[in-house]
């Protein structure tokens, strides 16, 4: 709708969960921590819609987001008893989508995980992560921070990722996080033929 931010059109549903950490199928991660179900960034290419347990979020990707309101109560119990390992934050939702500004579930989860000796690998499309740089810097030996940037062309980004912050703001946030001595990286993907696969596009992102 003209004049509305995408996030303003998203419906939020509160749920309670019985588990906080799930085993990750990714080779470099032991666990996954996903404080939300669904994602307001509404990326056209996102694989996560097929892995979320919330059917409504799958069917209306980007329009419905589930808030796991008790997840950090559960996480505190799990972190005290589970074997230490590397946790992906997040793997099927963006941990810093707009609702995180108020809910602060990701920040709370980071504090619990890091204070219990877990390593965290954070991936996002949002500059909101800069808010939590104090937590990440305090445990920088246990943390790395990555941004997904498919292109620096704002017009193309708006078509692919209609609810996500502009790529320029992600690039600026990346620099701020890196300036605190935290390990940072960029995920350039997916590569879409005829959209962002040109040499110029790849080199521009790689030069950040």
FENTA-V979828 format. One record per residue. N is the residue number from 0. RES is the residue in three letters. SS is DSSP state (2 for helix, 1 for strand, 0 for the rest). Layout:
# FENTA-V979828
N|RES|SS + N|RES|SS
This chain:
# FENTA-V979828
0|UNK|0 + 1|UNK|0 + 2|UNK|0 + 3|UNK|0 + 4|UNK|0 + 5|UNK|2 + 6|UNK|2 + 7|UNK|2 + 8|UNK|2 + 9|UNK|0 + 10|UNK|1 + 11|UNK|1 + 12|UNK|1 + 13|UNK|1 + 14|UNK|1 + 15|UNK|0 + 16|UNK|0 + 17|UNK|0 + 18|UNK|0 + 19|UNK|0 + 20|UNK|1 + 21|UNK|1 + 22|UNK|1 + 23|UNK|0 + 24|UNK|0 + 25|UNK|0 + 26|UNK|0 + 27|UNK|0 + 28|UNK|0 + 29|UNK|0 + 30|UNK|1 + 31|UNK|1 + 32|UNK|1 + 33|UNK|0 + 34|UNK|0 + 35|UNK|1 + 36|UNK|1 + 37|UNK|0 + 38|UNK|0 + 39|UNK|0 + 40|UNK|0 + 41|UNK|0 + 42|UNK|0 + 43|UNK|0 + 44|UNK|0 + 45|UNK|0 + 46|UNK|0 + 47|UNK|2 + 48|UNK|2 + 49|UNK|2 + 50|UNK|0 + 51|UNK|0 + 52|UNK|0 + 53|UNK|0 + 54|UNK|2 + 55|UNK|2 + 56|UNK|2 + 57|UNK|2 + 58|UNK|2 + 59|UNK|0 + 60|UNK|0 + 61|UNK|0 + 62|UNK|0 + 63|UNK|1 + 64|UNK|1 + 65|UNK|1 + 66|UNK|1 + 67|UNK|1 + 68|UNK|0 + 69|UNK|0 + 70|UNK|2 + 71|UNK|2 + 72|UNK|2 + 73|UNK|2 + 74|UNK|2 + 75|UNK|2 + 76|UNK|2 + 77|UNK|2 + 78|UNK|2 + 79|UNK|2 + 80|UNK|2 + 81|UNK|0 + 82|UNK|0 + 83|UNK|0 + 84|UNK|0 + 85|UNK|1 + 86|UNK|1 + 87|UNK|1 + 88|UNK|1 + 89|UNK|0 + 90|UNK|0 + 91|UNK|0 + 92|UNK|0 + 93|UNK|0 + 94|UNK|0 + 95|UNK|0 + 96|UNK|0 + 97|UNK|0 + 98|UNK|0 + 99|UNK|2 + 100|UNK|2 + 101|UNK|2 + 102|UNK|2 + 103|UNK|0 + 104|UNK|2 + 105|UNK|2 + 106|UNK|2 + 107|UNK|2 + 108|UNK|2 + 109|UNK|2 + 110|UNK|2 + 111|UNK|2 + 112|UNK|2 + 113|UNK|2 + 114|UNK|2 + 115|UNK|0 + 116|UNK|0 + 117|UNK|0 + 118|UNK|1 + 119|UNK|1 + 120|UNK|1 + 121|UNK|1 + 122|UNK|1 + 123|UNK|1 + 124|UNK|0 + 125|UNK|0 + 126|UNK|2 + 127|UNK|2 + 128|UNK|2 + 129|UNK|2 + 130|UNK|2 + 131|UNK|2 + 132|UNK|2 + 133|UNK|2 + 134|UNK|2 + 135|UNK|2 + 136|UNK|2 + 137|UNK|2 + 138|UNK|0 + 139|UNK|2 + 140|UNK|2 + 141|UNK|2 + 142|UNK|1 + 143|UNK|1 + 144|UNK|1 + 145|UNK|1 + 146|UNK|1 + 147|UNK|1 + 148|UNK|0 + 149|UNK|0 + 150|UNK|0 + 151|UNK|0 + 152|UNK|0 + 153|UNK|2 + 154|UNK|2 + 155|UNK|2 + 156|UNK|2 + 157|UNK|2 + 158|UNK|2 + 159|UNK|2 + 160|UNK|0 + 161|UNK|0 + 162|UNK|0 + 163|UNK|0 + 164|UNK|0 + 165|UNK|0 + 166|UNK|2 + 167|UNK|2 + 168|UNK|2 + 169|UNK|2 + 170|UNK|2 + 171|UNK|2 + 172|UNK|2 + 173|UNK|2 + 174|UNK|2 + 175|UNK|2 + 176|UNK|2 + 177|UNK|2 + 178|UNK|0 + 179|UNK|0 + 180|UNK|0 + 181|UNK|0 + 182|UNK|1 + 183|UNK|1 + 184|UNK|1 + 185|UNK|1 + 186|UNK|1 + 187|UNK|0 + 188|UNK|0 + 189|UNK|0 + 190|UNK|0 + 191|UNK|0 + 192|UNK|0 + 193|UNK|0 + 194|UNK|0 + 195|UNK|0 + 196|UNK|0 + 197|UNK|0 + 198|UNK|2 + 199|UNK|2 + 200|UNK|2 + 201|UNK|2 + 202|UNK|2 + 203|UNK|2 + 204|UNK|2 + 205|UNK|2 + 206|UNK|0 + 207|UNK|0
